[in-house]
């Protein structure tokens, strides 16, 4: 049995309700039993429990967080009893959505109440998909009519959308579904990104890679939607045309371990299947590392910029250049490169700049 749990979140009037329907149809056809954890805030507010009816916002957030975690626990317990090979649990918003509605003191108080750390809440989910509010780029379609719990103006919706992205930005698999295309294409992008996260055979990514000048780290670290990771990875023997690696990602002392299989389809497209490892599994697989490839260490900055997600990799053997990668839904998508990144040239498909090649050279 394979049980995967994802979050679909987003700003007000982002199309999330319709998106959930598309997810049900798409993944049922792929053989998944799809379970939906309903949005807790809407249940509470529709029933008369809200930040403005409780004693304080913190008191409301405590009960909402507690109910969210309990619902997820029970859905997972039920899933384990089902006779199904593939189960997809879809959370209509997850635990970290609450963070967008609290200040730091309230969030710390809520974490203490439920007995969890922020890192533990992040690790509950395999992937997070944020659908951008219609108030950002599709204002004419912004509406409050389809949700009795919605009260935000267009400007408030934009601000909330930004806070929600910030609440989830530490998750290692956050994907942002923006309004740069029409609504149906937006939903197709959502399905494609979920398929990619689940490692379905047709889950293709379009990856562009650029060699850039070494960035100004002070500028980079001051950007509001930027975070820093330390990554160590090593490669394992794989079949021809495939790449198999294991990776440790460290942030603020917390480590997460992954195994990733990549299979290239064309210069721009690839299949990528990723799964979480325990520390024990990671250490065991290290024993089978490719002897011709040195362990690779790098510092990665993850940056959300104008609705696109950039990964900026700095290597210890380069002091004048770095690598920037971005994954797109379509080859023709416009890349909105941040002004502070100076492109030397595109190196998409150039084998010299693949991590596996760099690991053998340095």
C-alpha positions as CSV (number, residue, x, y, z in Angstrom):
1,X,0.0,0.0,0.0
2,X,1.2,3.5,-0.9
3,X,-0.3,6.4,1.0
4,X,0.7,9.9,0.0
5,X,-0.6,13.1,1.6
6,X,-0.6,16.5,-0.1
7,X,-1.9,20.0,0.6
8,X,-3.8,22.1,-1.9
9,X,-3.9,25.7,-0.5
10,X,-4.1,29.2,-2.0
11,X,-5.4,32.6,-1.6
12,X,-9.1,33.6,-1.7
13,X,-10.9,32.8,-5.0
14,X,-8.0,30.9,-6.4
15,X,-10.1,28.1,-7.9
16,X,-9.3,25.6,-5.2
17,X,-12.8,24.1,-5.0
18,X,-12.8,23.4,-8.7
19,X,-9.3,22.2,-8.5
20,X,-10.2,19.6,-5.9
21,X,-12.9,18.3,-8.3
22,X,-10.3,18.0,-11.1
23,X,-7.9,16.1,-8.7
24,X,-10.6,13.6,-7.9
25,X,-11.4,12.9,-11.5
26,X,-7.8,12.8,-12.7
27,X,-6.3,10.6,-10.0
28,X,-9.2,8.2,-9.8
29,X,-8.5,7.4,-13.5
30,X,-4.9,6.7,-12.5
31,X,-6.0,4.1,-10.0
32,X,-5.9,6.2,-6.8
33,X,-8.4,6.1,-4.0
34,X,-8.6,9.8,-3.3
35,X,-9.6,11.0,0.2
36,X,-10.3,14.7,1.0
37,X,-9.7,16.3,4.3
38,X,-12.2,19.2,4.4
39,X,-11.1,22.8,5.1
40,X,-11.3,23.2,8.8
41,X,-11.6,27.0,8.9
42,X,-14.7,27.0,6.7
43,X,-16.3,24.3,8.9
44,X,-15.6,26.3,12.0
45,X,-16.6,29.7,10.7
46,X,-19.8,28.4,9.0
47,X,-20.7,26.8,12.4
48,X,-20.2,30.1,14.3
49,X,-16.6,29.5,15.6
50,X,-14.3,32.2,14.4
51,X,-11.5,34.5,15.5
52,X,-14.0,37.2,16.2
53,X,-16.4,34.9,18.2
54,X,-13.7,33.3,20.4
55,X,-11.9,35.1,23.3
56,X,-8.8,35.8,21.3
57,X,-7.4,34.9,17.9
58,X,-4.8,32.6,19.6
59,X,-7.6,30.7,21.3
60,X,-9.4,30.2,18.0
61,X,-6.2,29.1,16.2
62,X,-5.5,26.6,19.0
63,X,-8.8,24.7,18.4
64,X,-8.6,25.0,14.6
65,X,-5.0,23.6,14.6
66,X,-6.0,20.8,17.0
67,X,-9.0,19.8,14.9
68,X,-6.9,20.0,11.7
69,X,-4.3,17.6,13.1
70,X,-6.9,15.2,14.5
71,X,-8.9,15.0,11.2
72,X,-5.7,14.2,9.3
73,X,-4.8,11.5,11.9
74,X,-8.2,9.8,11.5
75,X,-8.1,10.0,7.7
76,X,-4.7,8.3,7.7
77,X,-6.0,5.7,10.2
78,X,-9.0,5.0,7.9
79,X,-6.7,4.8,4.9
80,X,-4.6,2.1,6.4
81,X,-7.7,-0.1,6.7
82,X,-8.6,0.2,3.0
83,X,-8.0,-2.4,0.3
84,X,-6.2,-0.2,-2.1
85,X,-2.7,-0.1,-3.5
86,X,-2.5,3.7,-4.0
87,X,-4.2,6.2,-1.7
88,X,-3.9,9.9,-2.1
89,X,-5.0,12.0,0.9
90,X,-5.7,15.6,-0.2
91,X,-5.9,18.2,2.5
92,X,-8.0,21.2,1.6
93,X,-5.5,23.5,3.4
94,X,-3.0,22.1,5.8
95,X,-1.7,22.9,9.3
96,X,0.7,25.7,8.2
97,X,-2.1,27.7,6.6
98,X,-2.9,28.8,10.1
99,X,0.4,30.6,10.4
100,X,-0.7,33.2,7.9
101,X,-3.4,34.4,10.3
102,X,-1.1,34.8,13.4
103,X,1.8,36.8,14.6
104,X,5.0,35.1,15.8
105,X,3.9,35.1,19.5
106,X,0.5,33.6,18.7
107,X,2.1,30.9,16.4
108,X,4.5,29.9,19.2
109,X,1.6,29.7,21.6
110,X,-0.4,27.4,19.2
111,X,2.6,25.2,18.6
112,X,3.0,24.7,22.3
113,X,-0.7,23.9,22.7
114,X,-0.6,21.1,20.1
115,X,2.8,19.9,21.1
116,X,4.4,20.2,17.7
117,X,7.3,22.1,16.1
118,X,7.1,23.9,12.8
119,X,9.4,21.4,11.2
120,X,7.1,18.5,12.4
121,X,4.1,20.2,10.8
122,X,6.1,20.6,7.5
123,X,7.1,16.9,7.5
124,X,3.4,15.8,7.7
125,X,3.0,16.5,3.9
126,X,4.7,15.0,0.9
127,X,4.0,18.1,-1.3
128,X,2.2,21.5,-1.1
129,X,0.5,23.2,-4.1
130,X,-0.5,26.8,-3.7
131,X,-3.1,28.2,-6.1
132,X,-2.6,32.0,-6.4
133,X,-5.7,34.1,-5.7
134,X,-7.6,35.5,-8.7
135,X,-6.9,38.9,-7.1
136,X,-3.3,38.6,-8.4
137,X,-3.5,38.8,-12.2
138,X,-7.2,37.8,-12.7
139,X,-9.0,40.5,-10.8
140,X,-12.1,40.3,-12.9
141,X,-12.8,36.8,-11.7
142,X,-12.3,37.5,-8.0
143,X,-15.5,36.8,-6.1
144,X,-16.8,36.1,-2.5
145,X,-20.0,34.5,-3.7
146,X,-19.0,30.9,-3.6
147,X,-17.7,30.8,0.0
148,X,-19.7,32.1,2.9
149,X,-16.6,32.3,5.1
150,X,-14.8,34.6,2.6
151,X,-14.7,38.3,3.5
152,X,-11.5,39.7,2.0
153,X,-11.3,42.6,-0.4
154,X,-9.1,42.4,-3.5
155,X,-6.2,44.0,-1.7
156,X,-6.7,41.9,1.4
157,X,-6.8,38.8,-0.7
158,X,-3.4,39.8,-2.3
159,X,-1.9,40.3,1.1
160,X,-3.3,37.0,2.4
161,X,-2.0,35.1,-0.6
162,X,1.5,36.4,0.0
163,X,1.3,35.4,3.7
164,X,0.2,31.9,2.8
165,X,3.1,31.4,0.4
166,X,5.4,32.6,3.2
167,X,3.9,30.2,5.7
168,X,4.7,27.2,3.4
169,X,8.0,28.5,1.9
170,X,10.2,26.2,4.1
171,X,8.5,23.1,2.6
172,X,11.0,21.2,0.3
173,X,8.2,20.6,-2.3
174,X,6.2,23.7,-2.6
175,X,4.8,24.5,-6.1
176,X,3.0,27.7,-7.0
177,X,0.2,27.6,-9.6
178,X,-0.2,31.2,-10.8
179,X,-2.6,33.1,-13.1
180,X,-0.3,33.6,-16.1
181,X,-2.6,31.3,-18.1
182,X,-6.4,30.9,-18.4
183,X,-8.3,29.1,-15.7
184,X,-8.5,25.7,-17.4
185,X,-4.8,25.8,-18.1
186,X,-4.2,26.7,-14.5
187,X,-6.0,23.6,-13.4
188,X,-4.1,21.5,-15.9
189,X,-0.9,22.9,-14.4
190,X,-2.1,21.8,-11.0
191,X,-2.8,18.3,-12.1
192,X,0.6,18.1,-13.9
193,X,2.5,19.3,-10.8
194,X,0.7,16.7,-8.6
195,X,1.4,13.9,-11.1
196,X,5.1,15.0,-11.0
197,X,5.2,14.9,-7.2
198,X,3.6,11.4,-7.2
199,X,6.0,10.1,-9.8
200,X,3.4,9.1,-12.3
201,X,4.9,7.8,-15.6
202,X,3.6,10.8,-17.6
203,X,4.8,13.3,-15.0
204,X,7.1,15.5,-17.0
205,X,9.0,18.6,-16.0
206,X,10.4,21.2,-18.3
207,X,13.7,22.3,-16.7
208,X,15.7,25.3,-17.7
209,X,19.2,25.8,-16.3
210,X,21.4,29.0,-16.5
211,X,25.0,29.8,-15.6
212,X,25.0,33.1,-13.8
213,X,27.5,35.4,-12.2
214,X,28.1,34.7,-8.5
215,X,25.2,36.6,-6.8
216,X,25.4,39.2,-4.1
217,X,24.5,37.1,-1.0
218,X,23.5,40.1,1.1
219,X,20.9,41.1,-1.6
220,X,19.7,37.5,-1.9
221,X,19.3,36.9,1.8
222,X,17.3,40.1,2.3
223,X,14.6,39.1,-0.2
224,X,11.4,38.2,1.6
225,X,10.7,34.9,-0.1
226,X,14.2,33.4,-0.1
227,X,15.5,30.7,2.2
228,X,18.9,28.9,2.4
229,X,19.6,25.2,2.5
230,X,22.7,23.1,2.8
231,X,22.6,20.1,0.6
232,X,24.8,17.0,0.4
233,X,24.2,14.4,-2.2
234,X,25.8,11.3,-3.7
235,X,25.0,9.2,-6.7
236,X,24.3,5.5,-6.9
237,X,24.8,3.2,-9.9
238,X,21.8,3.5,-12.3
239,X,20.6,2.1,-15.6
240,X,21.6,3.8,-18.8
241,X,19.5,7.0,-19.4
242,X,18.7,7.2,-15.7
243,X,20.2,9.0,-12.7
244,X,19.8,7.9,-9.1
245,X,20.9,10.0,-6.2
246,X,20.3,10.3,-2.4
247,X,20.3,13.7,-0.7
248,X,20.3,15.3,2.7
249,X,18.8,18.7,3.0
250,X,19.6,20.7,6.1
251,X,17.9,23.9,7.3
252,X,18.4,25.4,10.7
253,X,19.8,22.1,12.1
254,X,16.9,20.0,10.8
255,X,17.7,17.3,8.2
256,X,15.4,15.6,5.6
257,X,16.5,12.7,3.4
258,X,15.4,11.8,-0.1
259,X,16.0,9.4,-2.9
260,X,15.5,10.7,-6.5
261,X,15.3,8.9,-9.8
262,X,15.6,11.0,-12.9
263,X,14.9,9.7,-16.4
264,X,15.5,12.2,-19.3
265,X,12.9,12.2,-22.1
266,X,14.3,15.1,-24.2
267,X,16.6,18.1,-23.8
268,X,13.9,19.9,-21.8
269,X,11.7,17.2,-20.4
270,X,12.3,14.5,-17.8
271,X,10.5,12.2,-15.5
272,X,11.5,12.7,-11.8
273,X,10.4,10.4,-9.0
274,X,11.3,11.4,-5.4
275,X,10.6,9.7,-2.1
276,X,11.4,10.4,1.5
277,X,14.0,8.3,3.3
278,X,14.6,7.7,7.0
279,X,18.1,8.5,8.3
280,X,18.8,4.8,8.6
281,X,17.8,4.1,5.0
282,X,19.9,7.0,3.8
283,X,23.0,5.8,5.7
284,X,22.5,2.3,4.4
285,X,22.2,3.5,0.8
286,X,25.4,5.5,1.2
287,X,27.3,2.2,1.2
288,X,26.3,1.7,-2.4
289,X,27.5,5.1,-3.6
290,X,29.1,5.3,-7.1
291,X,32.9,5.2,-6.4
292,X,33.6,7.4,-9.5
293,X,31.5,10.3,-8.2
294,X,32.5,12.3,-5.2
295,X,29.9,13.4,-2.6
296,X,28.5,16.7,-3.7
297,X,28.0,19.6,-1.3
298,X,26.4,22.9,-2.2
299,X,24.4,25.8,-0.7
300,X,21.0,26.3,-2.3
301,X,18.9,29.4,-2.1
302,X,15.2,28.8,-2.9
303,X,13.4,31.9,-4.2
304,X,9.8,32.6,-5.0
305,X,9.9,35.6,-7.4
306,X,6.8,36.9,-9.3
307,X,5.0,33.5,-9.1
308,X,8.0,31.5,-10.3
309,X,10.3,29.2,-8.2
310,X,14.0,29.5,-8.6
311,X,16.8,27.3,-7.2
312,X,20.2,29.0,-7.0
313,X,23.1,26.6,-6.3
314,X,26.5,27.8,-5.0
315,X,29.4,25.3,-5.2
316,X,32.5,25.5,-3.0
317,X,34.8,25.2,-6.0
318,X,33.3,28.2,-7.8
319,X,33.8,31.7,-6.6
320,X,32.7,33.6,-9.7
321,X,29.6,31.8,-11.0
322,X,26.6,29.7,-9.9
323,X,23.8,27.7,-11.4
324,X,20.1,28.8,-11.5
325,X,17.3,26.2,-12.3
326,X,13.6,26.8,-12.8
327,X,10.9,24.2,-13.6
328,X,8.2,25.3,-16.0
329,X,4.9,23.8,-17.1
330,X,5.4,24.6,-20.8
331,X,8.6,25.2,-22.8
332,X,7.2,28.5,-24.0
333,X,6.6,29.9,-20.6
334,X,8.3,33.3,-20.0
335,X,11.0,33.3,-17.4
336,X,11.0,36.3,-15.1
337,X,14.6,36.2,-13.9
338,X,15.2,38.4,-10.8
339,X,17.2,41.6,-11.6
340,X,20.0,40.6,-9.2
341,X,20.9,37.5,-11.2
342,X,23.1,38.2,-14.1
343,X,22.9,35.4,-16.7
344,X,26.1,34.4,-18.5
345,X,24.4,31.8,-20.8
346,X,21.8,29.1,-20.7
347,X,23.3,25.6,-20.1
348,X,20.1,23.5,-20.3
349,X,21.0,20.1,-21.6
350,X,24.8,20.8,-21.4
351,X,26.2,17.6,-19.7
352,X,29.2,19.6,-18.3
353,X,26.9,21.4,-15.8
354,X,25.0,18.4,-14.5
355,X,25.5,17.7,-10.9
356,X,26.5,14.2,-11.7
357,X,29.3,15.5,-14.0
358,X,30.4,18.1,-11.4
359,X,30.6,15.4,-8.8
360,X,33.1,13.4,-10.9
361,X,35.3,16.4,-11.7
362,X,35.6,18.1,-8.3
